Amino acid sequence: MAIAPDKHERRLEPAILFRADESVSQSRLGGLPSLPGEIHWPTQSRTNIPFHFLGQIDLAALPPTPLPQSPDDAALPRYGMLYFFMHLGEGVDTDPTPEDSPLKHINYWKARSRVYYSNTAGADRELPTAVPPMMFSRLKCFPVVHLRPEVVETFWEEANSNLGEDRGRGGVAAGPVEALQMFGAPIVFQFEGQLARSEGRQLLMQFEHSSLGELFFQDCLIQFWIVPTDLKHCRFDRAWGTLDT
């Protein structure tokens, strides 16, 4: 359903977009993580099933942050590595958070996702033998794609009267719609994007399959979120990922 322009306001939010690059770089989608020795491969707390590795970002290779015209002054460390993991197999640890707790939703996703930050990269870590196949592709890991960052403009289009009037877009649209993005306006696929605006979340990383081929996250959207105060203090261990299908 089209959204009438006169019912919305556009708000610019610059983002870092990643494109596939033939040059070898430390920033990459898939492959094996270059984890330092002191960082363990993340697992589910009760079953010890290893998470799937999504990708890593070399912060020293990014444009300086805060990005120009950024409305929230979101900034990343000038050097170091970010690693993104999520459980994409069948089954997940049960979450003991009470059903009526406002943290139930977030704790569910924190139980199946992990972000690591390290000052330096290590050697490529071998895939644990216990990593299960992914539920939508039967792969255990993604083929490696090296990445090149660039700054782009994205926009929130907010419905002044009813944010949820369009179920498909949630009353919020992000553009351009690309596959791999840090910061900026998130793609609204189901409802996580709506929650992001209402809860004041910061989009840390976004994985979507359209630009990098059908092997990557077909018909689904993976987004990692962080609270602005945690980002300010580099508490990436408090970030969490969500999966919309």
Secondary structure, 3 states (H helix, E strand, C coil): CCCCHHHEEEEEEEEEEEEECCCCCCCEECCCCCCCCCCCCCECCCCCCECEEEEEEEHHHCCCCCCCCCCCCCCCCCCCEEEEEECCCCCCCCCCCCCCCCCHHHHHHHCCEEEEEECCCCCCCCCCCCCCCCCCCCCCCCCCEEEEEEEEEEEEEEECCCCCCCCCCCCCCCCCCCCEEECCCCCCCCCHHHHHHHHCCEEEEEEECCCCCCCCCCCCEEEEEECHHHHHCCCHHHCEEEEEC
